Amino acid sequence: MKNVKKLVALACSVVLTAGIFAGCSSKGDDKGSTGNDSKKNVTIDIFQFKVEAKDALEKATNEYTALNPNVKFNLQTVGGGEDYGAALKSKFASGQEPVIYNIGGTQDALDWKEKLEDLSDQPWVSKAFQGTLESVTLDGKLYGMPFNQEGYGFIYNKDIFSKAGIDPASIKTFADLEKAAATLDSKKADLKIDSVFALPGKETWVTGLHLSNVAFSNEFKSAKDSFNAKQIEFKYNDQLKKLIDLQIKYAFKPDNTNKSINSVDYATQVEKKFSLGKAAMIQQGNWAFGSVSGVDADLAKNIGILPMPLDGVKEGAIPVGVPMYWSINSKKDADTKKAAKEFLNWLYTSDKGKEMIIKDFKFIPALKGYESEALQPSDPLAKDVLKYSNEGKTMPWVFMGYPTGWGMDKLGADIQKYTAGEITWDKLVENAKKTWSEARAK
């Protein structure tokens, strides 16, 4: 997730549901009060990371204030190229503590535990899909509400594949992917593309978190397992190397050298190359749809997600998880916390809120209650993620349990060095094992 970017540990989108929101009428409609019976004037400061959701969240808060004039909101978004985790720490250190903020998983839950409200009694909890709450549950207390579900893989341009004579449905194994890439490369001139892939080497969340997850999600069963691991075996490093090497071989290279791949950022990858039809595939997730559509709405209607196959281990599947969680500051006064809980309940469980979650936020729900035809995702990437999920062809987001900073600052940085030819793959693997163990020993 661009949305997982630099906080991360970036990024299992990966959220949502129907139910009865706190204090609502038995019919669960949202025509009047949302149950905020105190009627005391409260201000809810929201500090959130998801740049793509900023406008939708602002719309939702305005809608809620129209229903509850005593509740006001201050919304601040820090994400994209900025480090949300660092910004959140600075926000608290300044004394301007938000009421609602975001955490990424078990490590964040531990780091912020003294400032997290227990949400175990909230009405949406029983609606959460299996496995979506585990990483933010500590000692029997729940500290986060899932944003949504997200999935990622190799986003591809259907028109380019069709012109190249490639059936995307036939691509399940690594060998299938490798063959398709070679075919596309051999027809670059006819297809009018600059490269098969656009790999954003500059974005270590893409490589050090998302790409590495394909290997580690087959070494660990969950983010909780990776969080508890004192060391890694890195048993599928050879298969991971194949995925990295394939992208490097056929990547867009600004100055025709592998090293220049490290200068390619998210905007170049998604907006300048893929969205302009100059790259056939990119490793990204359903969150990228808005960026693609913003550049070329017609092209965006004709894209899909291919698997991220781990050769001979797990093929035909994509990683799906929860990118981040909503949390509430436990140190705020009772009225403010109550209002914050009611707002989140309204957003994810009222009729109006659910409609906005699908149509405005364009989220894939992580909660039950969105089964009606009117609440189905409309964009092709979200539809593909749901399809993989419904067919059980998924891998967990275990990167949410990596040691703080390890995926991006250690492994991701070494992947950049490997790409540039500055270290060998064996040295990368050696470093990964060593830095993981050192981080867990602290």
N, C-alpha and C positions, 0 to 999 in steps of 0.2 A: 501496500500500500503506500502510494504517495502519502497516504494518510499514516502509514506507519513510520514514515520517514523521520529518522533522527530523534528517537525518543527511547528507544524503540521498545526496544526489544520486544521493535518493531517489531494487521503486520497478519481463536479461533475461533472473523469475520466469522470471525469473522463472524444477528441480533434480534428478534422482536415478536410481538404477540397481541393477543386479545385477552381480555379478562375484564374484571371489574375494577375501576380505579378507585383509589382510597376515598371513602366517604361519599361515593356517588349514589345516585338513586338506584333502585333495584333494577331498573331498565338499562342502566349503563349508558344513557345518552349523554350528550354534551351540550345541551341547549342552554343550560343555566349554570348554576354554581358547580364547581368541581369538587365540592366538599370542603372547601376552605372556610370552615365555620367560625374561625376566630375573627375574621374580617379586620384584623390588625394590619396596618400598612407594613409591608415587608419589601425589601429589595434583595433580589437574588443575583449575585455576581457569578457569571458562568465563564470559566476559563477552559477553552477546549482546543483540540488539536486538528480537527478535521476540516481543512480548508474547503474541501468540496461541499461540505454541509453548512457552511457559514450562512449563506442566503436563506436556505430552508429553515435553519434554526432561528434566524431572526424573524422569519415569517411566522413560525410556530409560537415564539414568545409573544409576538404582537397579538396573535389570535387568542392566546391564553389570557393576556391582560384585558382584552375586550370582554372576556367572560368573567374575569376576576380583577376589577379595577384597583383593588388594594395591593395587587402583586405587580411589582415593576422588575425589569431585568436590565442588567448591564452585561453585554456579551463581548468577549474578547477571544479572538482566534489566533493561535500561534502554531504554525505548521509549515508544510511545503518545505522550503529550504532551511527553515529554522529548527533549532533543537528544542522541542517542547519540554522534554524532561528538565533541561537546564533552566528554561524560562519559568517553569512551574516552581522550581526551587527558589529562584530569584523573587518570584511573586510572593511566596510565603515569607521569605527573609525580609522583604520590604514592609511587612505588616499588613499588606493588602490581600489578605487571605480570601480566596474565592469560596463561594458556598458550594457550587457544583464544579467538579474538575474531573480529569481523566487519569486512570491508571491502566497499565498494560498487562498485568498478570501477577504471578506469585511474588516475584521480586519487588515489584512496585507496591503490592499489598503489604509486604513486610516493611519496606522503606517508609511507607506513609501510615502505618497502622495506627499511630497515636492521633492521627487526624482524620480517621475514617469512621463514618457512622455505620453501625450494623444495620443492614437492610433485610435481614432474614425474615422479618414479619410482613414484608411488602406483598401486595396481592398478585403482582406479576411473577413472583418467584416460582409458583407452581406451574407456570406456563413455559418456563425456560426449557429449551431442548436439552436432551441428555448431553452432559459433558461441557456445556457452555459456562457453568458456574464454578467448576472445580478449581480453576487456577486462582480465583479470588475468594476462596473460602479458607479461612484459617481458624483452627480451634473451634470449629462448629459455627463460626460467624461469617456472614456473607458481606463482603465489602464493595461489591461492584455490580452494576446492571449492564448487561452486554449491549453494545451499540447495535450490532448487526452481525451477519455472517458475510465473510468475503472469501473469494477463492481466486487463485492465480494459476497461470500456466503460460503457454505460448499463444498469445493473441495473434491471429492470422487474418490476412486479407483474402476473403473468399473469391473476389474477382481475379486476383493474381494467381491463386491456386488453380482456378478454373482454366485460365489462359495457359497455365503451365501443364495442364492435363493431370493434375494431382487431386485425388479424392481424399479430402481431409478425414472422412470417416474411416479410412483404411490405416490411419496413423495411430498406432497404439504403442508399439515397442520403440526402443531406442533405434534399432536398425531401420524401422519405418521412417522415423524422424530424420535420421542421417541420410537416407536415400532421397527423401523429399528436399532436404537442404541442398544436396548435390545437384538435383534436377533444376531447382530454382536458380542456383548459381550459374549453371550452364546456359540458362536462358535469360540472363540479366538484361542484355541489350534489347531483346524482343519484348520483355516485360516492362522495360523502361524503369527498372529499379536500380538503386545504387548498391544495395547489398541485400542479402537474405535476411540477416538479423540486424537490429540496432541494439547493441549491448551498452547500457549506461555504466561504464566502468567507474565513473566518478561517484556513483551512488552505492556506497558499501552496504546499504540496507537491502538492495536488490540482490547482491552477490553473497555477502556475509551472513545475511539473515534468510531471505526467501529462497535463494538457490541452495544454500547449504542445508536448509530444512528438508529438502528432498532426500538427502542422505540420512540425516539424523532422525527424521520421523520414522525411519525403518530400524533405527537403533534404540529409540525410546518410544514407548507407547503413548506418552502424553507430555504436555509441558510440565506437569508436576514431576514426572519421572526425570526429565532432563534437568529440572531445577534441583532435584535431590541427588543427582549424580556427582560424585566427587571427582570422577575422571571420565574420559571418553576413550572408547576403543577406536573410533573412527573407522569402523569395519567396512564401510562402503565408500571409502575415499576414492578408490579406483573408478567406480561408477560415476561419482560426482565429477571427477576429472574429465570423463568423457563428455558430460553435459557442458562443462565450462569450455573445453577445447573446441567443441562443435560450434559454440557461439563465437569464440575468438576467431576461428578459421574463416567463418563467413560473415563477420561483423563489419559494420561501417567503421572505417578507419580514416579519420580526418586528414592525416598526412601519409596514409598508406603503410603505417607501421603499427604493430600491435600495441605499442606503448601509448599511442594516441587514443586508443579506446578509453583510456582512463580520463580523458577530457570530456567524454560524452556524458551529459547529464540527462535528467528525466525529461526536461522540455525538449531537448534535441531528439531524444529517443522517440517520445510519444507524439509530439506536435510537429516537429520539423521533418522527421523521417517517415514514421508510420502513417500519421494522419494525412500526409501529402502523397502517399502512395509510393514512397521511395524505398521502403523496407517491407518485406513480405511478412516478417514475424518479429514480435518483441516479447520478452519475458515480462509480463505485467498481469494485473488483476482486473476484476470487474470495475474497480474504482476509476479506472482510466477511461471509461466510456464517455464521461462528461468532457474530458479534454479532447478526445477524438472528435466527438460530435461538435464541439465548439469550433473546430477547424474545418471539418467537412461532414455535415450531417448525413449526406447520402452515403459516403463511405462508411460511416459509423453504423449504418443499418445493416451492413453486409460484412460483419466480422464475427469471429467466434474464438473459442478457447480450445487449444490442443492440449493433450496430456503432457506432463513432465516425467518422462519414463526413466526410471533408475534401472539400467540394463540388467535384465535377468533377476531383478529383485521385486520391484513394484512398478508395473507398467499399466498404461491406460487410465491413470488416475491423476488428480490434481490436489494440491494442498488447500484445505478449507478450514477456516477458523474464525475466531472473534478478534478483531483488530485492537479494540480498546473497550474500556468500561467506564460508565458514568459512576462517579462517587460523590458522596456528600460529606462536607467538612463537619466532623463530630463536635468541634469546638464552638460552633455557632449556637445562637439561642434557640430554644424549643420552637418558637413560632416560625422562625426562618427555616429551620430544618423540616418542619411539617409542610410548609409551603413548597419547598424544593422537592420533597417526596411526592406530593400531590401533582406537581407539574410533570415529573417524569412518568408517573402513572397515567396521567391524562395523555401525554404524548404517545405512549406505546399501547394504550388499551382503549381509549375512547374512539368512537367512530371517526370523528374528525381527525384525531391524532394519527390513527392507523392509515387513513387516506393520505395524509401528508408524508408519513414515513415511506410509503410506496411511491407516490407521485412526485413529491418535492425532494425528499432526501434520496430517493431511489435506492433505498436499502433493501437487502435481502434479510427477512426477519430471522431472529434467533429465538423467537418465542412463538408458541402456538397461537392460533386465533386469526391467522391471515389466509385461511384456506379458500375463501370465496374467490370467484373468477375476477371480481372487480379489484382484488388486492394482490394480483399476480404481477411480478416485475415485467416491465415492458421492453427493456433494452436487451439485445442479444447476448451480451456477456453475462448479465445476471441470470438469464434463462439457462445458459450453459452451466453455470455454477450450480443452479438448482437441479439440473439434469444429472450432473455428476453425483451430487449429494443423494438424490432420490435413488440412484442406481448403486449407491454404496461404493463408488469409485473415488475415494478420497484418502488423503493423508492428513494427520493432525498438524497443527502449528506448534511444534515443540520448541521453536526458536523463542517463544515467549518465556521459556524457562532457562535460556542461556544465562551465564553469569553476566551481570551488568556491564554493558559496553563490549563484551567479548566478541560478539558476532560482527559488529561494525568496525571497532577499533583494532581488533587483533586479527581475526580471520579475514574480514573484509579487506583490511589494509594489506595483508599478505597475498590475497587474491590479486590485488592491484600490482604488487611486486611480481607475482608469477606471470601475470598478463604482459608485463613490461620486460620479462625475461631476466629479472634481477635475482630471483631465487628459484630453486627447483621445486617440483611438486612434493618430493620427499621431505624437503626442508619445511615446506608449508605444513605438512601433516605433523611433523615433529613439533613445530612451534605451536600448532593448535592444541595438541595434547598437553604440552607443558603449560601454556598460558591458562588453559581451562583448570588444570589442577591447582595452579597457583592462585587463581581467583577463588576457588572453592576452599582453599586452605585459610583464607583470611577471616 
